[in-house]
């Protein structure tokens, strides 16, 4: 936006492409999708990093079973997963991972900026920013301050979620941030016997939303209990989701 300068990378950081992962509402699996995108890129021999910008509800540390970050002078060193994905999350800085983060919006937003500028990220082909739900302080700060190449929208089939997701899409457009793709998570289940698709949360709105807003990349993910287990157990790098293949290759 005019009058607001984008943050600059520090001398130890060289990021080629930065993509935000956003949703209008919590509980849609945004952190799961962020993790899957990061894993998919890493499996293609890309150097990948993740910023967990959901300061009050972080998930990335547990999903990748990460050890704590390390301070190196005025900068922090990111934690690194077993597959080489670098990450920074507030939980990497807490002695007790269950301690709440009791900060007001502007302080939280500033913390996200510090994760971008005060971490020695090294060479990164793709950085994914796992945003908090909604269109509040953090989303506004990221859109205004961090040089994003675009965002991925995460939704679910419910009409309420679809309505709120449209707000996130409109916010991105108002901030001149390209919407690269939309992922509809938990869109259906597959019958284990016959393979038939069952839309348990109602008819998909993926195509309608993508068409209305001219979003080029689309993916629809089924309900997958293994994903939830992998996130909980820190094994997300062991999971591959074929439904994201086309979207990842297009990115």
Backbone bond lengths (Angstrom), bond angles and torsions (degrees), N, CA, C in turn:
res aa  C-N    CA-C-N  psi(-1)  N-CA   C-N-CA  omega(-1)  CA-C   N-CA-C  phi
1 X - - - 1.455 - - 1.519 109.58 -
2 X 1.351 117.80 149.35 1.449 121.54 -179.44 1.517 110.97 -57.87
3 X 1.353 117.03 136.81 1.450 121.49 175.89 1.511 114.54 86.64
4 X 1.324 118.68 -6.52 1.462 121.86 -179.77 1.526 108.41 -116.74
5 X 1.330 116.08 117.58 1.451 120.81 -177.49 1.526 110.89 -81.58
6 X 1.308 115.38 140.80 1.458 120.81 176.03 1.530 109.79 -75.94
7 X 1.319 115.57 146.84 1.453 120.76 177.76 1.522 110.56 -66.32
8 X 1.318 115.82 146.30 1.455 120.95 177.59 1.524 110.13 -101.82
9 X 1.312 115.98 148.35 1.456 120.76 176.35 1.527 109.69 -73.46
10 X 1.330 116.55 147.61 1.458 118.89 176.75 1.530 110.43 -76.16
11 X 1.313 115.56 173.65 1.469 120.17 -173.23 1.526 113.26 -67.67
12 X 1.337 116.62 -14.99 1.462 120.82 -179.36 1.530 112.24 -100.56
13 X 1.307 116.60 10.64 1.462 121.31 -173.93 1.519 110.88 -129.06
14 X 1.324 115.89 133.54 1.463 121.21 177.33 1.532 108.01 -139.37
15 X 1.324 115.74 94.25 1.466 122.22 -176.27 1.523 109.17 -102.43
16 X 1.327 116.57 125.37 1.462 120.36 -179.07 1.528 112.60 -83.45
17 X 1.341 116.70 -42.33 1.461 119.72 -174.74 1.524 109.56 -143.39
18 X 1.339 116.18 132.75 1.464 121.72 -178.95 1.522 109.73 -122.60
19 X 1.326 116.05 125.42 1.465 121.70 -175.90 1.526 109.33 -126.69
20 X 1.325 116.88 126.23 1.453 121.62 175.01 1.520 110.61 -87.69
21 X 1.318 116.40 144.68 1.469 121.71 175.47 1.521 106.61 -117.09
22 X 1.340 116.25 116.01 1.461 119.97 -169.89 1.526 111.44 -130.70
23 X 1.319 114.38 162.64 1.458 121.38 172.09 1.518 107.15 -149.98
24 X 1.291 116.61 159.87 1.453 119.54 177.52 1.508 112.01 -84.39
25 X 1.319 116.56 -15.04 1.462 121.17 -171.39 1.527 110.19 -143.51
26 X 1.326 116.63 149.60 1.452 120.59 177.69 1.521 112.15 -77.40
27 X 1.320 115.40 163.41 1.455 120.41 174.98 1.509 116.19 83.02
28 X 1.335 117.43 11.00 1.465 119.67 -178.17 1.538 112.35 -96.58
29 X 1.328 117.06 -3.18 1.462 119.60 179.22 1.511 113.75 91.76
30 X 1.310 116.69 28.87 1.465 121.02 -177.83 1.527 112.20 -63.02
31 X 1.329 116.86 -43.72 1.467 119.84 179.23 1.524 111.08 -66.70
32 X 1.316 116.56 -34.86 1.464 120.37 176.35 1.520 110.61 -63.69
33 X 1.327 116.70 -45.68 1.464 120.70 179.21 1.525 110.43 -64.40
34 X 1.336 117.25 -42.25 1.465 120.61 176.60 1.522 110.60 -56.57
35 X 1.318 116.17 -47.07 1.465 121.17 -179.12 1.522 111.56 -63.18
36 X 1.327 116.58 -42.05 1.463 120.51 179.80 1.526 111.71 -65.42
37 X 1.330 116.89 -40.35 1.465 120.51 177.59 1.525 110.58 -63.44
38 X 1.330 116.47 -42.90 1.462 120.32 178.93 1.527 110.85 -62.49
39 X 1.322 116.59 -44.65 1.470 120.84 179.34 1.525 111.56 -63.51
40 X 1.324 115.75 -40.96 1.466 119.80 -179.25 1.523 111.11 -63.68
41 X 1.324 116.79 -40.93 1.463 120.18 178.22 1.527 111.07 -67.90
42 X 1.327 116.45 -40.81 1.462 119.90 179.36 1.525 111.22 -63.60
43 X 1.334 116.75 -34.77 1.465 120.64 179.03 1.524 111.85 -69.18
44 X 1.326 115.98 -15.61 1.466 121.66 176.24 1.526 111.35 -97.73
45 X 1.320 115.48 21.18 1.471 123.08 176.84 1.521 112.88 64.71
46 X 1.318 116.95 29.16 1.457 121.29 173.84 1.528 109.57 -93.89
47 X 1.317 115.79 149.26 1.462 121.03 174.60 1.525 107.71 -85.72
48 X 1.328 115.92 119.65 1.466 121.21 -168.09 1.526 110.84 -123.19
49 X 1.330 114.99 143.63 1.461 121.39 175.20 1.523 109.23 -136.09
50 X 1.328 115.56 153.46 1.465 121.40 179.19 1.525 109.32 -133.37
51 X 1.328 116.28 129.08 1.461 121.76 168.91 1.519 107.84 -102.56
52 X 1.326 115.94 123.22 1.465 120.76 175.10 1.524 107.24 -87.75
53 X 1.326 115.96 95.95 1.464 121.22 -177.50 1.522 112.58 -87.08
54 X 1.319 116.75 0.33 1.466 120.44 175.74 1.529 107.05 -86.47
55 X 1.317 115.67 79.41 1.462 121.80 -169.62 1.525 112.53 -63.41
56 X 1.317 117.48 -39.49 1.468 119.92 -176.83 1.529 113.07 -88.70
57 X 1.324 117.24 -10.10 1.462 120.51 178.75 1.509 111.47 -140.01
58 X 1.338 117.87 56.92 1.466 120.92 -173.79 1.524 113.21 -70.75
59 X 1.329 115.82 144.19 1.470 121.35 -179.34 1.524 113.37 -128.52
60 X 1.322 117.03 -21.56 1.463 120.99 -169.31 1.525 112.38 -65.10
61 X 1.318 117.80 -38.83 1.472 120.56 -178.85 1.521 111.07 -58.08
62 X 1.329 115.85 -44.72 1.464 119.29 -178.09 1.525 111.45 -73.96
63 X 1.317 116.93 -38.86 1.467 120.34 -177.71 1.524 111.96 -58.47
64 X 1.346 116.08 -37.67 1.464 120.84 -177.73 1.532 112.72 -102.54
65 X 1.345 116.30 2.99 1.468 121.05 -179.90 1.527 110.89 52.98
66 X 1.326 115.73 55.65 1.457 121.76 -172.78 1.522 112.13 -90.19
67 X 1.333 115.17 146.75 1.462 121.06 172.26 1.524 109.05 -84.75
68 X 1.325 116.69 168.88 1.460 120.77 -174.53 1.523 111.97 -64.97
69 X 1.344 114.65 152.65 1.457 120.97 174.55 1.528 109.34 -70.98
70 X 1.335 116.04 159.44 1.464 121.89 -177.43 1.517 109.31 -121.78
71 X 1.324 115.79 136.62 1.461 120.29 177.55 1.518 109.50 -85.26
72 X 1.337 115.61 136.66 1.462 121.80 178.66 1.527 107.59 -132.97
73 X 1.323 115.82 88.01 1.457 119.58 -176.68 1.517 110.67 68.19
74 X 1.328 116.32 -126.51 1.464 120.38 -178.69 1.528 112.30 -85.31
75 X 1.311 117.89 -3.39 1.459 121.67 -178.25 1.531 111.29 -117.04
76 X 1.329 114.71 164.36 1.458 121.70 173.20 1.520 109.63 -107.26
77 X 1.310 116.17 147.19 1.460 121.33 171.24 1.519 108.17 -96.96
78 X 1.321 118.17 129.54 1.463 119.75 -179.79 1.519 111.09 -69.46
79 X 1.305 115.63 155.82 1.459 119.94 170.98 1.527 108.41 -75.38
80 X 1.317 116.60 156.34 1.466 120.17 -177.14 1.522 109.89 -130.73
81 X 1.326 115.91 132.59 1.460 121.32 -178.51 1.524 110.53 -77.91
82 X 1.327 115.97 173.89 1.465 120.10 -177.94 1.523 111.97 -64.62
83 X 1.341 117.17 -23.91 1.467 121.02 178.72 1.524 112.50 -97.87
84 X 1.335 116.53 8.06 1.457 119.92 174.59 1.510 115.79 90.92
85 X 1.330 118.47 10.15 1.461 121.25 176.98 1.525 108.83 -79.17
86 X 1.322 116.50 124.47 1.462 121.37 179.01 1.527 109.24 -87.93
87 X 1.323 116.33 145.12 1.463 118.90 -177.50 1.518 111.10 -150.89
88 X 1.339 114.26 152.29 1.452 121.37 172.44 1.516 108.34 -135.04
89 X 1.325 115.33 129.74 1.457 122.69 -179.31 1.522 108.02 -145.35
90 X 1.314 116.90 151.33 1.462 119.41 179.26 1.527 110.93 -60.89
91 X 1.325 117.57 -29.23 1.465 120.26 179.07 1.525 112.93 -67.49
92 X 1.329 116.60 -17.52 1.457 120.17 175.76 1.523 111.57 -77.62
93 X 1.331 116.16 -8.84 1.460 121.79 -178.39 1.522 112.50 -109.73
94 X 1.337 117.00 -4.40 1.461 121.59 -177.38 1.526 110.77 -99.30
95 X 1.327 116.26 135.23 1.461 119.98 176.35 1.524 110.93 -67.72
96 X 1.335 115.74 -41.50 1.464 121.67 176.15 1.523 107.85 -110.13
97 X 1.331 117.11 113.01 1.465 121.22 -174.42 1.522 112.73 -64.56
98 X 1.341 117.44 -15.72 1.468 119.89 -179.65 1.524 112.60 -92.21
99 X 1.338 117.79 -1.94 1.463 119.76 177.90 1.529 109.99 -66.00
100 X 1.333 118.25 134.31 1.468 119.96 177.93 1.524 110.84 -74.05
101 X 1.314 115.85 152.44 1.464 121.57 175.55 1.525 107.13 -99.57
102 X 1.328 115.64 104.00 1.463 120.94 -173.66 1.522 109.39 -99.34
103 X 1.311 115.64 78.32 1.458 122.29 -178.42 1.518 109.95 -128.87
104 X 1.327 115.46 149.72 1.460 119.99 175.61 1.526 110.43 -82.52
105 X 1.336 114.53 164.43 1.459 121.16 -173.52 1.518 115.73 -49.44
106 X 1.347 119.53 -51.66 1.468 119.87 -177.86 1.529 113.16 -61.48
107 X 1.338 117.36 -35.45 1.464 120.73 178.96 1.528 110.12 -69.68
108 X 1.322 116.37 -40.61 1.465 120.60 177.04 1.526 110.38 -61.65
109 X 1.327 115.94 -44.42 1.461 120.25 179.90 1.522 110.92 -62.05
110 X 1.320 116.86 -39.13 1.460 120.62 179.15 1.526 111.33 -67.61
111 X 1.325 116.85 -33.33 1.464 120.85 176.93 1.525 110.85 -61.83
112 X 1.321 116.37 -41.52 1.468 120.32 178.21 1.523 110.42 -62.89
113 X 1.313 117.06 -41.28 1.466 120.55 177.37 1.527 110.85 -60.89
114 X 1.334 116.24 -39.72 1.463 120.04 178.51 1.527 111.43 -66.01
115 X 1.316 117.38 -35.26 1.463 120.11 176.60 1.530 110.72 -60.62
116 X 1.317 116.68 -30.52 1.468 120.77 179.96 1.532 111.37 -80.90
117 X 1.344 116.68 -41.64 1.468 120.18 -170.83 1.524 114.55 -97.47
118 X 1.346 118.44 -22.35 1.462 120.32 -171.65 1.529 113.02 -114.23
119 X 1.310 116.07 20.25 1.466 121.78 175.17 1.525 108.45 -116.14
120 X 1.312 116.30 136.54 1.468 120.78 178.42 1.529 108.38 -83.46
121 X 1.323 115.46 89.28 1.464 120.21 -173.73 1.525 112.74 -80.63
122 X 1.321 117.84 -22.65 1.458 119.67 -176.36 1.523 111.21 72.92
123 X 1.327 116.62 -152.40 1.466 121.56 179.19 1.525 109.85 -84.02
124 X 1.327 115.84 124.36 1.464 121.74 -177.75 1.526 109.35 -131.64
125 X 1.322 116.37 125.42 1.467 120.16 174.64 1.526 111.06 -79.63
126 X 1.336 115.89 -44.75 1.468 121.13 -178.50 1.526 109.90 -134.27
127 X 1.316 115.53 122.39 1.459 120.55 170.87 1.521 108.58 -108.76
128 X 1.334 116.45 128.16 1.457 121.90 175.58 1.526 108.49 -108.33
129 X 1.321 115.92 133.96 1.459 121.21 177.88 1.518 108.41 -110.29
130 X 1.331 115.43 113.04 1.463 121.93 178.90 1.525 108.14 -82.48
131 X 1.314 116.06 102.89 1.461 122.07 -172.67 1.525 111.13 -83.36
132 X 1.338 117.47 154.07 1.465 119.38 170.91 1.519 109.49 -70.94
133 X 1.322 118.41 158.75 1.471 119.61 178.86 1.524 111.38 -66.88
134 X 1.320 115.35 154.00 1.457 119.84 175.45 1.516 113.24 94.51
135 X 1.322 114.71 -173.06 1.465 122.09 -175.66 1.526 110.23 -125.97
136 X 1.340 116.94 40.17 1.456 121.85 -175.72 1.515 113.63 -89.16
137 X 1.351 115.36 -151.12 1.461 122.10 -172.11 1.525 113.42 -57.05
138 X 1.333 116.45 -45.95 1.463 118.95 -175.33 1.524 111.09 -66.74
139 X 1.321 116.91 -46.27 1.467 119.92 178.78 1.524 110.66 -59.22
140 X 1.319 116.27 -43.46 1.463 120.54 179.69 1.525 110.71 -63.17
141 X 1.330 116.55 -43.21 1.462 120.62 179.79 1.523 111.47 -63.68
142 X 1.322 116.93 -45.39 1.466 120.41 179.79 1.522 110.45 -62.40
143 X 1.319 117.04 -45.95 1.463 120.84 -178.95 1.524 111.53 -62.73
144 X 1.328 116.71 -37.66 1.460 120.46 -176.48 1.522 112.87 -82.45
145 X 1.340 117.22 -35.82 1.461 120.37 -166.63 1.524 115.07 -103.92
146 X 1.316 117.10 -33.75 1.463 120.24 -176.47 1.531 109.43 -95.30
147 X 1.328 117.58 131.15 1.470 120.58 -178.03 1.529 112.31 -72.04
148 X 1.319 116.02 83.82 1.463 121.52 -178.71 1.521 111.18 -78.09
149 X 1.318 115.65 140.80 1.462 120.72 171.40 1.519 111.18 -87.13
150 X 1.320 116.73 -13.03 1.459 121.17 178.29 1.509 110.25 159.92
151 X 1.336 115.37 179.15 1.460 120.94 179.17 1.525 109.91 -131.84
152 X 1.328 114.55 153.41 1.458 123.01 169.90 1.524 107.16 -108.75
153 X 1.325 117.11 129.92 1.457 122.52 179.32 1.527 109.08 -95.20
154 X 1.336 117.14 134.68 1.466 121.70 176.14 1.521 108.85 -112.74
155 X 1.334 115.78 130.55 1.461 121.58 -176.37 1.523 109.40 -137.13
156 X 1.322 115.97 174.55 1.464 123.17 168.71 1.523 107.44 -133.34
157 X 1.332 119.07 168.05 1.469 120.18 -171.80 1.527 116.06 -68.88
158 X 1.339 119.87 -19.88 1.460 119.89 -174.81 1.520 111.16 -58.52
159 X 1.322 116.37 140.76 1.464 121.27 -177.45 1.521 111.73 -62.82
160 X 1.346 117.72 -34.36 1.463 120.41 177.92 1.520 110.68 -62.80
161 X 1.322 116.49 -45.40 1.459 120.63 179.07 1.522 110.44 -64.05
162 X 1.321 117.23 -42.02 1.461 121.25 -179.78 1.519 111.27 -59.99
163 X 1.322 116.44 -39.85 1.460 120.68 178.92 1.528 110.89 -63.45
164 X 1.342 116.49 -43.27 1.460 120.12 -178.57 1.525 110.96 -72.14
165 X 1.322 117.08 -33.91 1.458 120.96 177.18 1.524 110.79 -61.55
166 X 1.313 116.65 -36.15 1.465 119.75 177.45 1.525 111.31 -60.06
167 X 1.333 116.99 -32.34 1.462 120.13 176.25 1.526 110.50 -63.53
168 X 1.336 116.22 -42.88 1.459 120.32 179.45 1.525 111.01 -64.35
169 X 1.323 116.59 -40.27 1.464 120.61 178.05 1.522 110.45 -62.76
170 X 1.322 116.25 -45.94 1.464 120.36 -179.95 1.523 111.37 -63.74
171 X 1.336 116.56 -36.86 1.462 119.68 177.46 1.526 110.66 -61.98
172 X 1.338 116.34 -45.11 1.461 120.00 179.35 1.520 110.97 -59.51
173 X 1.315 117.35 -44.53 1.460 120.36 -179.56 1.525 111.59 -65.03
174 X 1.340 116.36 -39.07 1.468 119.49 178.78 1.526 111.75 -65.10
175 X 1.330 116.06 -27.96 1.464 121.14 179.40 1.529 111.61 -93.51
176 X 1.333 116.28 7.80 1.470 122.26 178.95 1.534 112.67 61.17
177 X 1.335 115.67 36.24 1.460 121.29 176.29 1.527 108.34 -104.62
178 X 1.324 118.97 122.64 1.468 120.38 179.87 1.530 112.19 -63.70
179 X 1.316 116.54 137.47 1.463 121.63 172.01 1.527 106.76 -93.50
180 X 1.315 116.59 106.66 1.461 121.74 -172.78 1.519 112.89 -78.73
181 X 1.330 116.17 -33.52 1.457 118.65 -176.71 1.508 111.55 -168.95
182 X 1.314 115.33 169.57 1.460 121.86 177.92 1.525 108.74 -133.94
183 X 1.324 115.54 133.83 1.462 122.23 178.58 1.521 108.05 -115.71
184 X 1.323 116.11 120.08 1.460 120.51 175.20 1.528 107.55 -95.27
185 X 1.316 115.33 108.88 1.459 121.28 -176.67 1.527 110.74 -91.74
186 X 1.327 116.13 154.96 1.472 121.88 179.69 1.531 111.08 51.73
187 X 1.324 115.27 40.51 1.464 120.74 -173.55 1.527 112.68 -75.57
188 X 1.331 116.83 -28.59 1.468 119.91 -175.10 1.523 109.14 -165.60
189 X 1.318 115.22 171.34 1.459 120.47 168.65 1.521 108.30 -121.56
190 X 1.313 115.57 155.05 1.456 121.11 175.42 1.521 108.74 -103.88
191 X 1.310 115.64 128.85 1.461 119.82 176.73 1.531 108.77 -61.04
192 X 1.329 118.42 124.82 1.470 120.27 -177.89 1.524 113.49 -66.49
193 X 1.332 117.09 -17.31 1.465 120.33 -177.98 1.527 112.63 -92.79
194 X 1.351 115.25 -48.35 1.469 118.27 -174.80 1.524 113.85 -111.47
195 X 1.350 117.90 -9.83 1.456 120.71 179.65 1.511 114.54 79.82
196 X 1.338 117.86 4.01 1.459 121.10 -179.52 1.522 110.88 -65.68
197 X 1.325 115.91 141.30 1.463 121.97 176.86 1.524 109.73 -80.50
198 X 1.338 115.90 131.63 1.464 121.60 178.40 1.526 108.31 -123.70
199 X 1.327 116.74 117.86 1.467 121.63 -178.83 1.528 109.23 -85.25
200 X 1.331 116.41 84.37 1.466 120.29 -171.47 1.527 113.19 -71.36
201 X 1.335 117.66 -23.38 1.461 120.14 179.95 1.523 112.42 -104.94
202 X 1.310 116.67 16.62 1.455 120.11 179.62 1.514 111.81 104.03
203 X 1.302 114.64 174.26 1.463 121.35 -176.87 1.519 111.27 -66.07
204 X 1.316 115.93 140.53 1.461 121.51 -179.43 1.523 111.33 -64.06
205 X 1.338 115.32 140.65 1.467 120.91 175.45 1.522 110.95 -110.75
206 X 1.334 116.20 8.27 1.457 121.26 -174.84 1.521 112.48 -56.82
207 X 1.320 116.79 -52.23 1.464 120.78 -176.42 1.521 110.72 -64.52
208 X 1.323 116.95 -42.76 1.464 120.34 -178.78 1.526 111.27 -60.30
209 X 1.332 116.81 -48.58 1.466 120.10 -178.94 1.524 110.77 -65.14
210 X 1.335 116.67 -44.93 1.464 120.45 -179.30 1.524 111.50 -62.00
211 X 1.323 116.90 -38.63 1.462 120.38 179.19 1.525 111.74 -69.20
212 X 1.331 116.30 -43.53 1.468 120.32 -178.70 1.528 111.02 -58.75
213 X 1.333 116.42 -42.29 1.464 120.48 -174.26 1.530 113.15 -104.67
214 X 1.324 116.61 12.57 1.466 121.75 176.68 1.533 112.30 53.27
215 X 1.327 115.82 47.43 1.459 121.20 178.45 1.524 108.13 -89.36
216 X 1.338 117.86 118.52 1.467 119.84 -169.06 1.522 115.56 -74.71
217 X 1.328 118.24 -36.45 1.462 121.11 -173.12 1.520 110.57 -104.93
218 X 1.338 115.91 135.23 1.459 120.33 -174.76 1.520 109.64 -141.15
219 X 1.320 115.10 144.32 1.462 120.12 175.50 1.516 108.73 -147.64
220 X 1.313 115.68 143.55 1.460 122.19 -179.90 1.525 108.16 -123.68
221 X 1.334 116.88 120.04 1.461 121.28 -176.02 1.520 110.99 -107.04
222 X 1.317 117.74 136.54 1.469 120.34 176.94 1.523 111.40 -78.01
223 X 1.323 116.08 164.62 1.464 120.69 169.90 1.527 107.63 -64.71
224 X 1.325 116.18 126.80 1.462 120.31 -175.37 1.531 109.29 -137.18
225 X 1.326 118.04 99.13 1.471 120.65 -179.10 1.522 113.33 -57.39
226 X 1.319 117.12 -28.04 1.461 120.19 -179.63 1.529 111.25 -64.36
227 X 1.345 116.73 -32.79 1.460 120.03 177.76 1.521 111.02 -62.80
228 X 1.319 116.48 -45.70 1.465 120.44 179.69 1.524 110.80 -61.67
229 X 1.327 116.76 -42.81 1.465 120.12 178.91 1.528 110.85 -63.96
230 X 1.327 115.97 -41.99 1.464 120.30 -178.78 1.529 111.26 -64.48
231 X 1.329 117.17 -40.37 1.464 120.47 177.16 1.525 110.25 -63.13
232 X 1.316 116.98 -45.61 1.469 121.48 -178.40 1.525 112.23 -64.18
233 X 1.321 116.04 -35.64 1.468 121.10 -173.63 1.529 113.24 -96.38
234 X 1.349 117.14 3.43 1.457 120.08 179.21 1.511 114.17 71.52
235 X 1.343 116.07 30.45 1.471 120.92 -176.74 1.522 112.39 -117.41
236 X 1.316 117.96 25.79 1.462 119.20 -173.03 1.531 111.85 -62.14
237 X 1.326 117.21 -24.84 1.467 120.12 179.50 1.528 112.57 -72.57
238 X 1.321 116.72 -12.11 1.463 120.04 178.32 1.528 112.37 -86.31
239 X 1.330 117.04 -5.87 1.467 121.60 -173.67 1.526 109.91 -105.08
240 X 1.311 116.35 138.45 1.458 121.81 174.20 1.522 108.57 -124.33
241 X 1.308 116.43 136.22 1.461 121.89 -178.65 1.523 108.36 -119.87
242 X 1.320 116.49 107.14 1.461 121.35 -176.13 1.526 112.19 -64.02
243 X 1.328 116.69 -27.07 1.472 119.93 -176.78 1.527 112.49 -65.15
244 X 1.330 118.12 -17.75 1.470 121.26 178.99 1.529 112.75 -93.30
245 X 1.319 117.09 -3.24 1.464 121.02 -171.54 1.527 112.75 -57.16
246 X 1.322 117.86 -50.09 1.466 120.79 -176.84 1.521 111.45 -64.58
247 X 1.338 117.03 -40.57 1.455 120.54 -179.94 1.523 110.68 -64.13
248 X 1.322 116.48 -44.86 1.461 120.76 -178.64 1.520 110.77 -63.58
249 X 1.315 117.42 -43.85 1.462 120.27 -179.46 1.524 111.46 -64.67
250 X 1.330 116.80 -33.03 1.462 120.21 179.08 1.526 112.09 -72.70
251 X 1.333 116.75 -28.50 1.466 119.64 178.40 1.527 111.73 -67.90
